[in-house]
Amino acid sequence: MSIIRSPEELKKIYDGVSEASVAKVTASLTAEYRRMIEIAPFMAFATSGPEGLDCSPRGDRGSVVRVEDDKTLALPDWRGNNRIDSLLNIVRDPRVALMFLIPGSNTAIRVNGQAVISIDEALLRSFEMDGKHPRTVVLVTIDEVYFQCARAIMRADLWNPESFVDPKSLPTPGDLLKAAKADFDKETYDREWPARAAKTMW
């Protein structure tokens, strides 16, 4: 097997970077980037720590983050599985990467930056949803922001309903858990999950 082992070898295979690919990168939010982020309800949130890498899905009603200013994004940490992998990474390595997706749009927005975790009471209360507020808020200081080439989403035909997979044809969360732990009660888990998710959404 032939393996690439240096940047020089890699660059011999690929053409040079286009002018647009360089020009699209900004150190803070333009009005256009801000607009895209403010309407994105979903993002992938990548972090790094001593144990390795994590990439967590994040979603919310409306915008998944709140734009505080042209250099700062605020991400409420709503209820989840309490593994807190991403948060544990941030307190040891502040580098983060975010990729925002907007349903129906082939343009993804990417942000690289530095994060801290806030427990400021006023900030937590400002995100109140259905009478509840997040336990923490991740504040991201933007290092760079840019849009991603649309080809990946276009190739995947991601937003075309005709390409959607029937969820009933896939393993359920209970199936996945039982595959990892043979004595797991998958039937009870799958039966109770919808009500539990609705009750613990925020």
C-alpha positions in Angstrom: 0.0 0.0 0.0 1.3 3.4 -1.0 0.9 5.9 1.9 1.4 9.7 1.8 3.7 10.8 4.7 4.5 14.4 4.1 2.8 17.7 3.1 5.1 17.9 0.1 4.0 14.6 -1.2 0.4 15.5 -0.7 0.6 18.8 -2.5 2.0 17.1 -5.6 -1.2 15.3 -6.0 -3.6 18.3 -5.7 -3.9 21.5 -7.7 -3.2 24.8 -6.1 -5.8 26.5 -3.9 -8.2 28.8 -5.8 -8.4 32.5 -5.1 -12.0 32.2 -3.9 -11.0 29.4 -1.4 -8.5 31.8 0.2 -10.6 35.0 0.0 -13.7 33.4 1.7 -11.9 33.2 5.1 -12.5 36.1 7.5 -11.3 36.6 11.1 -14.8 37.7 12.3 -18.4 37.6 11.2 -19.4 39.6 8.2 -23.1 40.5 7.9 -23.5 37.6 5.5 -21.9 35.0 7.7 -23.8 36.3 10.7 -27.1 35.8 8.8 -26.2 32.2 7.8 -25.3 31.3 11.4 -28.3 33.0 12.9 -30.7 30.8 10.9 -28.8 27.5 11.3 -30.6 25.1 13.7 -28.0 22.4 13.6 -24.2 22.1 13.8 -21.4 19.6 14.3 -19.2 20.6 17.3 -15.7 19.2 17.2 -13.3 19.3 20.2 -10.0 17.8 21.2 -8.6 16.4 24.5 -6.0 14.1 25.9 -8.1 11.1 25.3 -8.7 12.0 21.6 -11.3 13.8 19.5 -15.0 14.2 19.8 -17.6 15.5 17.3 -21.0 16.2 18.9 -24.3 17.0 17.1 -26.0 20.2 18.5 -29.4 21.4 17.6 -32.0 23.9 18.8 -35.2 25.8 18.0 -34.2 28.5 15.6 -30.5 29.2 15.8 -28.3 26.6 17.5 -26.0 29.4 18.7 -26.6 33.0 19.6 -24.3 35.6 18.0 -23.1 37.8 20.8 -20.9 40.0 18.6 -18.8 39.6 15.4 -16.2 37.6 17.3 -18.3 35.6 19.8 -20.8 32.8 19.6 -22.8 31.5 22.6 -23.8 27.8 22.7 -26.2 26.7 25.4 -25.5 23.2 26.6 -29.0 21.6 26.9 -29.8 18.3 28.5 -28.1 15.2 27.0 -26.5 12.0 28.2 -24.2 13.7 30.7 -21.1 12.2 29.3 -19.9 15.8 28.8 -17.1 14.7 26.5 -17.0 18.0 24.6 -17.0 20.0 27.8 -14.3 17.9 29.4 -12.2 18.5 26.3 -12.7 22.3 26.3 -11.5 22.8 29.9 -8.2 21.1 28.9 -7.9 22.2 25.3 -9.9 25.3 24.2 -9.7 24.7 20.4 -13.0 24.0 18.8 -14.4 23.6 15.3 -18.1 24.2 14.3 -19.9 23.3 11.1 -23.3 24.8 10.6 -26.0 23.2 8.4 -29.1 25.0 7.2 -31.9 22.6 6.0 -32.4 23.2 2.3 -29.1 25.0 1.7 -26.1 23.4 0.1 -23.8 25.9 1.8 -22.2 24.9 5.1 -20.6 27.5 7.4 -17.4 26.6 9.3 -15.9 28.3 12.4 -12.6 27.6 14.1 -12.0 29.2 17.5 -11.3 29.1 21.2 -13.9 28.1 23.7 -14.6 28.6 27.4 -17.4 27.3 29.6 -19.5 29.9 31.4 -21.8 29.4 34.4 -22.8 33.1 34.7 -26.3 33.1 36.1 -27.5 36.0 33.9 -26.2 34.3 30.8 -27.8 31.0 31.7 -31.2 32.7 32.4 -31.0 34.5 29.0 -31.4 31.1 27.3 -34.5 30.1 29.2 -36.7 27.7 27.3 -40.0 26.3 28.5 -39.1 27.5 32.0 -35.7 25.8 32.0 -32.2 27.0 31.3 -28.9 25.3 30.4 -26.4 24.2 33.0 -23.6 25.8 31.1 -23.0 28.0 28.1 -20.0 27.5 25.8 -18.6 30.9 24.6 -16.6 30.6 21.3 -14.2 33.3 20.3 -13.9 33.1 16.5 -10.4 32.7 14.9 -11.7 32.2 11.4 -15.0 31.7 9.6 -15.7 30.6 6.1 -18.2 28.7 3.9 -17.6 25.2 2.7 -17.8 24.1 -1.0 -21.4 22.8 -1.7 -20.3 19.7 -3.6 -20.4 17.3 -0.5 -24.0 18.2 0.3 -24.9 18.1 -3.4 -23.3 14.7 -3.9 -25.2 13.4 -0.9 -28.4 14.9 -2.2 -28.9 15.6 1.5 -32.1 17.6 1.4 -34.0 15.7 -1.2 -37.0 13.9 0.4 -36.8 11.2 -2.3 -33.3 10.2 -1.0 -34.4 10.0 2.7 -34.1 6.6 4.3 -37.1 5.0 6.1 -36.1 5.1 9.8 -38.0 1.8 10.3 -35.4 0.1 8.1 -32.6 1.0 10.5 -31.5 -0.4 13.8 -33.2 1.3 16.7 -31.2 2.9 19.6 -32.2 -0.1 21.6 -30.8 -2.4 19.0 -27.5 -0.5 19.1 -27.3 -0.7 22.8 -28.1 -4.4 22.9 -25.3 -5.0 20.4 -22.9 -3.4 22.8 -24.3 -5.0 25.9 -26.0 -8.4 25.4 -28.3 -8.3 28.4 -29.7 -4.8 27.6 -33.5 -4.5 27.5 -33.9 -2.9 24.1 -37.7 -3.3 23.9 -38.3 -1.2 27.1 -35.7 1.4 26.1 -37.2 1.9 22.6 -40.8 2.0 24.0 -40.0 4.6 26.7 -37.6 6.7 24.7 -40.1 9.0 22.8 -41.8 10.1 26.0 -38.5 10.5 27.9 -37.0 12.6 25.1 -40.0 14.9 25.0 -39.9 15.3 28.8 -36.2 16.0 28.9 -35.7 18.1 25.8 -34.6 21.2 27.7 
